[in-house]
Amino acid sequence: MRIYLVQHGQAVSEDEDPTRPLTSQGREDITRVAGFLSLFEKPKPKKVVHSGKLRAKQSAQMFAEAWQVSHIEEDGDLSPNAMPEIWRDRLANMDEDIMLVGHLPHLGKLVSLLVQQDSDKATVLFRNGGCLCLERAGDAFHMLWHINPTLFYPHDLEL
């Protein structure tokens, strides 16, 4: 089983628009990452689940379109401050590949919980529009790969 975890693309500030839709850069980042990965990741997940917040919903829809996934769901347990144990327990009972589109700090804590069994041990640095793939082998999860939009803009990297 593979789990794809996506941090929503860059969104406008709450001052600019309280619904926080994706910026043009956020849409471009998601388009590039989703398009690139669609060429290599096979088979695709059967379902994309997002938090319900507009920026996550838009990101989920863009990934679903690029990956030709027709089943999209909303789940509040992917909100920024949701308990990662909820999804850990759900994933333990799943066999099909799935994509989760959400927010920090939740996604970071979920990855840490799945990989290190401790949500407080930082495991990965997410960036807006980034996607991480975990694979379950028995009862353990292992990181297969992690891609961030910065891959497509190497001249913009801050080292």
C-alpha positions in Angstrom: 0.0 0.0 0.0 1.2 3.5 -0.9 0.2 6.7 0.8 0.7 10.0 -1.1 0.8 13.0 1.2 0.5 16.4 -0.4 0.7 19.8 1.3 -1.7 22.2 -0.5 -0.2 24.7 -2.9 0.7 28.2 -2.0 -2.4 30.2 -1.0 -3.3 33.8 -0.8 -3.1 35.4 2.7 -6.2 35.5 4.9 -6.1 39.3 4.8 -6.4 39.2 1.0 -9.1 36.5 0.9 -10.5 34.7 4.0 -11.2 31.6 1.9 -7.5 31.4 1.0 -7.6 30.0 -2.6 -4.4 29.0 -4.4 -2.2 31.7 -5.8 -1.2 31.5 -9.5 2.2 30.2 -8.2 0.4 27.7 -6.1 -1.6 26.4 -9.1 1.6 26.3 -11.2 3.5 24.4 -8.5 0.7 21.8 -8.1 0.4 21.5 -11.9 4.1 20.8 -12.3 4.5 18.3 -9.4 1.2 16.4 -10.3 2.1 16.3 -14.0 5.6 15.2 -13.4 4.6 12.4 -11.0 1.7 11.3 -13.2 4.3 10.1 -15.7 6.0 7.8 -13.2 3.7 6.7 -10.5 1.7 3.6 -11.5 -0.8 2.5 -10.4 -2.4 5.6 -9.2 -4.4 5.9 -5.9 -8.1 5.1 -6.2 -9.1 8.0 -3.9 -7.9 11.6 -3.1 -9.0 12.9 0.3 -8.6 16.6 1.3 -9.3 18.7 4.4 -12.2 20.7 2.9 -10.3 24.0 3.1 -10.4 25.7 -0.3 -6.6 25.6 -0.9 -6.5 21.8 -0.1 -9.6 21.1 -2.2 -8.2 23.0 -5.2 -4.9 21.1 -4.8 -6.7 17.8 -4.5 -8.8 18.5 -7.6 -5.7 19.3 -9.6 -3.8 16.2 -8.6 -7.0 14.1 -9.2 -7.2 15.5 -12.7 -3.6 15.0 -13.6 -3.6 11.5 -12.1 -7.0 10.6 -13.6 -8.5 9.8 -10.2 -12.3 10.2 -10.1 -13.0 9.7 -6.4 -12.4 12.8 -4.3 -13.6 13.1 -0.7 -13.5 15.8 2.0 -12.4 14.9 5.6 -12.0 17.4 8.4 -9.6 15.0 10.1 -7.0 16.4 7.7 -7.2 19.9 9.0 -4.1 21.7 10.2 -4.4 20.7 13.9 -6.2 17.4 13.6 -4.8 14.5 15.6 -2.5 12.3 13.4 -3.5 9.2 15.3 -6.9 9.3 13.6 -5.4 8.8 10.2 -2.8 6.3 11.5 -5.6 4.1 12.7 -7.6 4.4 9.5 -4.6 3.6 7.3 -3.9 0.5 9.4 -7.2 -0.9 8.0 -6.7 0.1 4.4 -5.1 -1.9 1.6 -5.7 0.5 -1.4 -3.3 3.3 -2.3 -4.6 6.7 -1.2 -3.7 10.4 -1.5 -4.2 12.8 1.4 -4.1 16.5 0.7 -3.7 18.7 3.8 -1.8 21.1 5.9 1.0 21.6 8.4 1.5 20.8 11.1 -0.8 17.8 10.6 0.9 16.2 7.6 4.4 16.4 9.2 3.1 14.9 12.4 1.3 12.1 10.5 4.5 11.2 8.6 6.5 11.2 11.8 4.0 9.0 13.5 3.8 6.5 10.7 7.6 6.3 10.1 9.0 6.8 13.6 5.9 6.0 15.8 6.3 9.5 17.3 4.5 12.5 16.0 6.9 14.9 17.7 10.0 13.6 15.9 10.5 15.7 12.8 10.9 13.4 9.9 10.4 15.6 6.8 10.3 19.2 5.6 7.2 19.8 3.6 6.8 22.7 1.2 3.6 24.0 -0.3 2.8 21.9 -3.3 5.1 19.1 -2.2 4.2 15.4 -2.3 5.7 12.5 -0.3 5.1 8.8 -0.8 5.1 6.3 2.0 4.9 2.5 1.4 3.6 0.1 4.0 5.6 -3.1 4.4 3.9 -5.3 7.1 3.2 -3.0 10.0 5.9 -0.4 9.1 5.8 2.6 6.8 8.9 3.6 4.8 9.5 6.8 2.8 9.9 6.0 -0.9 10.4 9.5 -2.2 9.6 13.2 -1.6 9.3 15.9 -4.2 8.9 19.6 -3.7 8.2 22.3 -6.4 11.7 23.7 -5.8 12.9 20.8 -8.0 11.5 22.8 -11.0 13.1 26.1 -9.9 16.6 25.3 -8.8 17.7 28.9 -9.3 15.3 30.0 -6.6 16.7 27.7 -3.9 17.9 29.3 -0.7 21.0 27.5 0.4 
